């Protein structure tokens, strides 16, 4: 049954995104357009389900921290480096937009409240909730993989995910073992945030009547590495990578001084992020359904 939105939830949904967007602006994690887009995404996810909010907050805070980690080293490695990893509205929507869309669907079908994940008795609410988790876990996992993998595997050449041949650092679809492990950490943190919020907010009577909720942790871990892998596959196949001989770096467009490495000039980095988050949102409920079936 639909429950009226409480004044407290309204207040949190309005105030929390403003505080976070302001913090992001001051720390140069967002530019102005990114902050405005973040307000919209944050409001939708916060008012619909506070577990969505905690997952988004974890992704944003931890993603910002790993982006700034070893910033001077990354500045030397990346030709298009932005101070603080400043994200604009396109990047915000390509990373959080799919979660917001599924959050809206959740709000229209379920209302503004938290639910126990129970595919046996509440299939649609569980499906939509896990899709939001899967989308955010994918994006956080991919951020951890690219930002920390580049730093901790600086002496290891990445391998193209489609052929496993060695490629220059910065090649779209290039992966390392340490980067893949970090993707699980990123996704796992989002799953942990969702799980802790779920346990904290829902009454014991609801939790006792439903199935165990700890598989949320596994869903987060799995969607971190699965989402990052999907992102790499899309990047290696549909995103152009070439080595610019004069600038001595990998670029995303062909040219007279560019040697082809991999991919087609069909998608850019934003499109790849958007598609991988969508695919993750769609497949995560199936993975979760099988996990809960095994745990029942």
Rosetta blueprint (number, residue, H / E / L):
1 X L
2 X L
3 X L
4 X L
5 X L
6 X L
7 X H
8 X H
9 X H
10 X H
11 X H
12 X H
13 X H
14 X H
15 X H
16 X H
17 X H
18 X H
19 X H
20 X H
21 X H
22 X H
23 X H
24 X H
25 X H
26 X H
27 X L
28 X L
29 X L
30 X E
31 X L
32 X H
33 X H
34 X H
35 X H
36 X H
37 X H
38 X H
39 X H
40 X H
41 X H
42 X H
43 X H
44 X H
45 X H
46 X H
47 X H
48 X H
49 X L
50 X H
51 X H
52 X H
53 X H
54 X H
55 X H
56 X H
57 X H
58 X H
59 X H
60 X H
61 X H
62 X H
63 X H
64 X H
65 X H
66 X H
67 X H
68 X H
69 X L
70 X L
71 X H
72 X H
73 X H
74 X H
75 X H
76 X H
77 X H
78 X L
79 X L
80 X L
81 X L
82 X L
83 X H
84 X H
85 X H
86 X L
87 X E
88 X L
89 X H
90 X H
91 X H
92 X H
93 X H
94 X H
95 X H
96 X H
97 X H
98 X H
99 X H
100 X H
101 X H
102 X H
103 X H
104 X H
105 X H
106 X H
107 X H
108 X H
109 X H
110 X H
111 X L
112 X L
113 X L
114 X L
115 X L
116 X L
117 X L
118 X L
119 X L
120 X L
121 X L
122 X L
123 X H
124 X H
125 X H
126 X H
127 X H
128 X H
129 X H
130 X H
131 X H
132 X H
133 X H
134 X H
135 X H
136 X H
137 X H
138 X H
139 X H
140 X H
141 X H
142 X H
143 X H
144 X H
145 X H
146 X H
147 X H
148 X H
149 X H
150 X H
151 X H
152 X H
153 X L
154 X L
155 X L
156 X L
157 X L
158 X L
159 X E
160 X E
161 X L
162 X L
163 X L
164 X L
165 X L
166 X E
167 X L
168 X L
169 X L
170 X L
171 X L
172 X L
173 X L
174 X E
175 X E
176 X L
177 X H
178 X H
179 X H
180 X H
181 X H
182 X H
183 X H
184 X H
185 X H
186 X H
187 X H
188 X H
189 X H
190 X H
191 X H
192 X H
193 X H
194 X H
195 X H
196 X H
197 X H
198 X H
199 X H
200 X H
201 X H
202 X L
203 X L
204 X H
205 X H
206 X H
207 X H
208 X H
209 X H
210 X L
211 X L
212 X L
213 X L
214 X L
215 X H
216 X H
217 X H
218 X H
219 X H
220 X H
221 X H
222 X H
223 X H
224 X H
225 X H
226 X H
227 X H
228 X H
229 X H
230 X H
231 X H
232 X H
233 X H
234 X H
235 X H
236 X H
237 X H
238 X H
239 X L
240 X L
241 X E
242 X E
243 X E
244 X E
245 X L
246 X L
247 X L
248 X L
249 X E
250 X E
251 X E
252 X L
253 X L
254 X L
255 X L
256 X L
257 X L
258 X E
259 X E
260 X E
261 X E
262 X E
263 X L
264 X L
265 X L
266 X L
267 X L
268 X L
269 X H
270 X H
271 X H
272 X H
273 X H
274 X H
275 X H
276 X H
277 X H
278 X H
279 X H
280 X H
281 X H
282 X H
283 X H
284 X H
285 X H
286 X H
287 X H
288 X H
289 X H
290 X H
291 X H
292 X H
293 X H
294 X H
295 X H
296 X L
